[in-house]
Amino acid sequence: ASSALATVQAALDIVSRIPEGITGSWVVRLAAGTYTNGAILAFMRPRHFRLRIIGPTVATNATPTAIIDGMSASTADGLFFDGCGDIGIENVKVQNFTSDSVAAGIEAGNTGLLRLVNVHVENCSVGYYIRSHSTYFAQGGRITGCTMGVQELFGVVRNTKTVTSLTDGLQITNCTYGIFAKEHCTGHLDWTTIDDCTYGVF
């Protein structure tokens, strides 16, 4: 904390320079506050690489205090991953990414496993955009005010079966599409609340 970086991208740039022969688990810890740009990480050794991006601990499904805000961002997405291995995001809120129709709070493609634990997305074109044979699970979290709460394309596997009550589960509200899935997407959709959306599951 005494030598913290100013942006999430600066931390991911360090992670991206880890030498090829080194494997293991890496953690980026976000301080409470608002970050005014998103971040991108691509092609990080899908088989032997584990990364966690963790905000300060809050109660189950409570609003995170680490916020990535796209109101004046130069990136299209809040957090973008492509060709990565095992990515985890915990206690982070992403908001106001609306630069185009697929501007997402969280986007992952060609990614082995994406773990979303209490990840909130508000006022983005897409809340979670998962594509291209990625697997993800969502434990809690809230998505609200998006055109598409969750968009899945091309062989995605989902799992929201990681809690035991609707209170603790994923909550998608006030979106045009709660979940929009096409092209061989499958998996569990348990303990999920979809409310006040034009289409629940499309």
PyMOL commands that set and color helices and strands:
alter all, ss='L'
color gray80, all
select helices_A, chain A and resi 8-16
alter helices_A, ss='H'
color red, helices_A
select strands_A, chain A and resi 24-29+33-35+39-44+49-54+66-69+79-84+86-95+104-109+113-122+126-131+135-139+142-144+148-153+157-159+171-173+177-182+186-188+193-195+199-201
alter strands_A, ss='S'
color yellow, strands_A
deselect
rebuild
show_as cartoon
